[in-house]
């Protein structure tokens, strides 16, 4: 993510209040933009469509179908996101920028094929109309490719174009849902698919212009000497681990019901968790700002000194500087996200009343806000591990998150209504504490592992 770090450092050099607001805003949108903006856009579409799309059940069906597409596309594309990111980083480090575009297109081709097979195999057993199936499949494949292209944002310099593209795409989606004549569920899905395609192809245009190549498609990122299978598994299981508690509630008949065809939802669980995810915006802003500036710079300086044969004293000093930057970054994330959590806990009742949501959701919203805040810390810890190239340790931590989230969510359902949401929150707490212990041990053995365990 060094590219965004360079840009943020340049903004902060102005040392003005406006520059800090600009840096935090840019970090928030780049860090959490597509996911959070999509939640906001879908919420607005739901609000604006009430009374225009009849019956109102169609709006609920639309939101549920989009949620399934989001979940499936994030999990499937997660198989390639980190794998491709590492490949591109290595190629740019070796001044082989001409290999970026062909391998991106090759990865998009494979992802599109897998997305078509996965989406098609699920939709073929459903009884939805053919037009709905085709629109959903197209939107699903586009989403899979959008998450892949997002990984290139950090390496590009046109951040404001990227931000405007995201805001413009989701803004047009909301505007179209409001202004165009209502065509029911199919109309809403067509608007969603078109907006996602517009964002995807606009961002792809930026990538193609920044990394020109005479080759169209390449699959070097899958070659054994370039492919890090551990990273592919990290991306897959992280996204699966984040969504597994939702799947547990969706497919447990006691706490869910069928919304449309084979697609189920759990109203008591879904609404609070998706509202809570909006709380990650401040934490993600601080995460991007500090991790991708202070810690990234210290990490780069440490390994540059090691590669160039610096003195042992200099290496020790730079290692201490990197540890201090990591501690400060985690502390800043904890502080800002903690303040955000405290304010939202105080205002939770008012938020539900403003959104005209039953206060019966209040307790679950409290728990979900804590869980989502802890998830920001988990992301920061994993980011540190990836910078230190501790891929297998990161995979182990992600597996702990996924397994505990699965088992504890199932246990929470068995324990009853008062325990809903605790599976997710406790899972994130366990993962955070274990991750801090692992990162501390990694820093304690950093010099030995840097010099003695290189292959």
N, C-alpha and C positions, 0 to 999 in steps of 0.2 A: 504493500500500500504506500510505497515511498512517494509516488507521484503526488497524491493529495497532501502528503506531509510537507513537501517542498512548497506547494501553493499556500498552505496554511501558515508556514513559517514566514513567507514573504508578506502575507497580510498582517501578521502580528508585528512585523518590524516597524509598521507605522506607529504603533504604541499609542493609539487613540481609542476612545470608547467606541467609536463607530467601527474601527478595525476589529475590535474584539467581538462586537455584535455580528459583523460580517463573517468572521472566522467561525464562530459558534453556529451561525445559521447555515453556512456552507457545509460544515461538518455534520450537522444534524440531518440535512437533506441527503447528502451523499451516503452517510452511514445507515440511515433508516428509511430513506426516501421511498423506494418502490413499494416496500411492504406496508409502511405506515400510510403513505399517500393512498394506496389502494384501499386500505381499511376506511379512511376518511371518505374517499370517493364513493365507496359502496354504501356507507352509512347515509351520505347525502342523497344518493340515488334512491335509497329506500324511503327516506323522508319525503323527497320531492315527488316520488311516484305514487304515494298514497293518495287515493282519490282520482288519479289519472289512469292507473292500470287497475282494471276491475276483473275479478275480485282481488282484494288485498293479499290473499293467499299466494297469488302469482309473484308478488314481490318477495315473499319469504322463500318461495321455491327458487327464484333467481339468486338470492343471496346464498342459499345452501349449495346450489350447483357451482357457483363461483368459488365458494370456500373449498369444495372438493377439488376443483381444478387447481387452485392455489396450492393446496397441500400436496397433491400428486406431482405437480410440476416442480415444486421445491425439492421434494425427495428424489425424484428422478434426475434432475439436473445437478443435485448435490453430488452425484456419483462422479461428475466431471469438473465441477467448479474449482476445487482446490487443486486437482490434478492438472488442469489446464493452466491455472494461475502460476503454479510452480514451473511448468514448462516454459511459459512466456517469460517469467522472471529470469530464468536461466539463459534463455535466448537473448534477451535484452542485455544481460550482464556480459555476454560474449559478443555483443554487437552484431547479432543476427536478427535484426528487426524485420527483415524480409520474410522470415518464417512465421511471423505472427498471424497474418491474415489467412494464409492457406490452412494453417492448423485450426484456427478458429472456425473457418467454414467447414473443415472436415469434422470437427467436433459437433458443430450444429447439424450437420448431415446425419451423423450417428444418433444424436439426441432426437432429431425429428423422426427417424425411423423407429427408435425405441418408444418414443412418445406415441406414435401412430399405432404401434403394436399393443402397447399397454392400454391406451385409451380405447382403441377399437375392441380389444378383448373384453373390456368392462361394459362398453356401450352395446355390444352385440347381444348381450343377455338381457338388456333392458327393453321395455316396451314403449319407450319414448318415440315420438314421431321422427321420421328420417331427417327432417330439416333441423330439428333440435340436436339430434346426434351429430350431424355434420358440423354445425356451428360450434358445439361444445368441443369436438375433436380438434377443429381448427384453432380455437382459443387455447386449448390445452397445449398443443404443439408450439404455438407462438409464445406462451408463457415459459415453457421449458427453455426456449432459445433466449428469451429476454433475461432470465436469471444468469445465463452464460455470458451474455454481452456485458452485464453489469460488472463482472469481474475485471473488465478492461478499464473501468472508469478511473481507477487509481493510477493507471499509467498514461492517461491522456491529460492534456493541458487545458482543454476547453470546458472547464468545470461549470461555468455559468451557462453555456449552451446545453450542457447535460441537465442542469437544474431546470432550466426553462423548458426543455423537452419533457421532463417528467411532469412538471406543473401544467404545461400546455396540454399534454396527452390526457391526464386525468381530469383537467378542467373541461376539455371538450367532451369527455365521456359524460360528466355530470350535466353539462349544458345540453347535449344531445338527448339525454334521458328526460330532461325537463321540457325541451322545446318541440322535439319531433312528435308527430302523432303517435299515440300509444298503439303498439302492435303486440301487446301482451308479452309473454315470456320470451318468445322468439325475438321480438324487437329489442328487448333489453340485452339478450345474449349477443345479438349481432352488434349492438353498440359497444358492448364490452370487448368483444373480439377485435373489432375495428380499431378501437383506441389502443389496445395492447399491441396490435400490429403496427400502428403508426409510431408508437414509442420505440418498438424493437427495430424497425427499419431505419428510423432516424438515427438512433444510436449506432447501428451497424454502419451507416454512412460515415459517421465520424471516425469509426475505427478504420474503415477502408481508406479514408483520406489520410489518416495519420500513419498507417503502415501499408504503403503500396507494395505490391508484389506481382511478378510476372507469372507466378504459379497460382492456379485457382484453388485447388484442394490438396491437402496433405494430411497424413495421419502419423507424423513423427512423434506426436505426444503419447502415442500408444506403444512405441518401441520400448523394449525392455530396459535399455540404458537410460531412457528419459522418463519412463512412467514410474511414479511412486504409488504403488497400490495402497499403501497405508493412508495416503491423502485421499484417495478415492473413497475408501471406507470411512474416513473421518467425515467427509462431506455427506455421504449417504446416511450414516447413523446419527449424525448431529441433527439433520433435518427430520429424520424419523423419530429421534428422541424428543424433539420439540413438539411433534404432532401426536405422539403415541397416546397421551392422555385424552386427547380429543377423540381419537379412534375408539378408545376403550368406552367412553361415554356414548359415542354414536351407535356402537354396535352391541351395547348392553340393553336388552329390551325393557328392563325395569325403569331405566332413566332416559329413554329416547323413544321416538316413534317415527314412522315413515312420513317423509315430507312430499316426495314425488318419486314414484317408481321404486328403484332399489336404493335411493339415497335417503339416509336417515339424519336426524339431528337431535340434539339434547338442548332444549331451550333453557333449561335451568343452569346448564353449564356453559353453553356457547356465548351467550350475551355478555356476562361479566368478564370472561377471559379475553374477548376481543376488545372490549372497552379498556381493559387493563393494559393491553399491548400498546395503547397510545402513550402510556406513561414512560416508554423507553426513549422517547425523543430527547429529553435533557441528558439522560445517561449516555446515549449514543453520541451526542454532540461532544460531551467531555471525553468519551472513549476515543473518538477520532482525533480530537484536538491534542490530547496529551500523548496517547499511544503512538500516533503517527507523526508527532513532532519531537517531543523530548526523548521518549524511549527509543523511537526509530533512529534518531540521530546518534544517541549513545551506543546503540547496538551496532550501527554501521561503523562508527569510529573504532569500536573495540575490535571487530573482525578485520577491519582494514589494517590496523596496527599489527594484528597477528599475521596477516598475509604478507605484510611488508617487512617482517622481521624486527619489530620494535623491541625495546628492552623489556625485561621481565617486570621492572618497576612500573614502566608506562602501562603495561598490560594489566597489572594489578590495579592501578589507579583508574583505568578506564572501565575495568570490571566493576569496581566499587561505584563509579559514576552511573553505570548502566543499572545496577541494583537499586541505587537511590532513585533514578528516574522511574523505574518500575514501581517502586513503593509509592512514590509521589503520584504516579498516574492512577494506581489502584485506589489510593486515598482520595484523590479528587473525584473519581467516579463514585466511590462509596459516599462521599459527602454530598455531592450534587443529587445523586439518585436517592439518597436518604432524605434530603430536604424535599425533593419532589414527592417521595412516598408519603412523608408526614403531612404535606399539604393536601394530597389527594385523599388520604385517610380522613382528614378533617372535613373535606368537602364532598366526600363520596355521596352522602345523602342528597346534597343539593344537585350534584351531577345527575343522579338517577331521576330526581324530580324534574330537572330541566329537560331530560330526554324522554320524560313521561314513561319511565320504567318502574315497575313495581318494586317497592322497598324490600320485598322478600329476597331480592338478589343482593342486598347490602352486605351481609356477612361473607358471601362467596366472593364479592368484589374485593373486600378487604384482603382475603387470603390470596386471591389472584394478583393483586397489586404487589404484595410481598414477593410472590414467586417470580413475577416478571422482572422486578428490580434485581433479584438475585441472578436471573438469567443474564442480565447485562454484565455482572461480575464474572460469570462463567465465560462469556464471550471474550472478555478482556484477558482472563487467565489463559484461554486457548490461544489467543493472539500472541501472548508472550512465548508460549511453548513453540508455536510455529516460527517465530523469529529466531528462537534458539535451535530450531530444527529438531525438536523432540517429538517426532511424528508418532512414534509408537506409544509414548507416554500420553500424548494427546488423544490417541485412539482409545487407550485404556480408560481415560477419564470420560470420554464421550460414551463409551459402552456402559460405564457405571451410571451416567445420566439417563441413558435410554432404558436400561433394565430397571433401575429404581423407579423411574417415572411410570413404567408399565405396571410393575408389581404393586407399587403404592397406590396408584390410581384404582386398580382393581380392588385393593383392600379398602380404600375410602368408600367405594360403592357398597361393599359388604357391611361396613360400619354404620352407614346411614347418612341421611341428608346433612347432618351437622358437620360431617367430615369431608364433604365434597370440596375439591380444590386443594386439600392438604397433601394429596399425593404428589401433585405437581410442585407445590411450594417446598415440601420437605426434600424432594428429589433435588431441586436446585440448591437447597441449603447444604445437603450432603456433598454434592458435586463441587460447590464453592469451597467448602472447608478442605476437602480432599485435594482440590486443585491448588490451593494456597500452600499446603504441605508439600506437594510435588514440585511446585515452582521453587520453593525455598531450598529443597534438596538439590534441584538442578543447578541453582546458582552456586551452592556450596561446592559442587563438583565440576564447575564449568571449566576451570583451567585444565584439570586432568582430562576431561572428555574432549576438550578442544585439541590438545596436543597429542594425547596417547591413544585415542580411539579412532583416529582418522584412517580410512581405508585407502 
